[in-house]
């Protein structure tokens, strides 16, 4: 189950910002799509994925990221103009309990 989309600092370059979907939270098992591995997400981390799995730099590239890098939740799309609107998301309860 995917959670809402979050903004985070890049784990490899603190000056970069990434917008990704949180796919797994600490303690959850996650089956990676790129190499069919199943991993358990470590405490204090999450697994993030981008929309374009073929070219996205995400947890496939650098593994689970620290929850401390999460800076906020995406609520609206403003670009491109044909996609302007609110972001539909799943309930935040799972993620909120981990980030508090």
Secondary structure by P-SEA (a helix, b strand, c coil): ccccbbbbcccccccbbbbbbbcccccbbbbbccccccccccccbbbbbccccccccccccccccccccccccccccccccccbbbbbbccaaaaaaaac
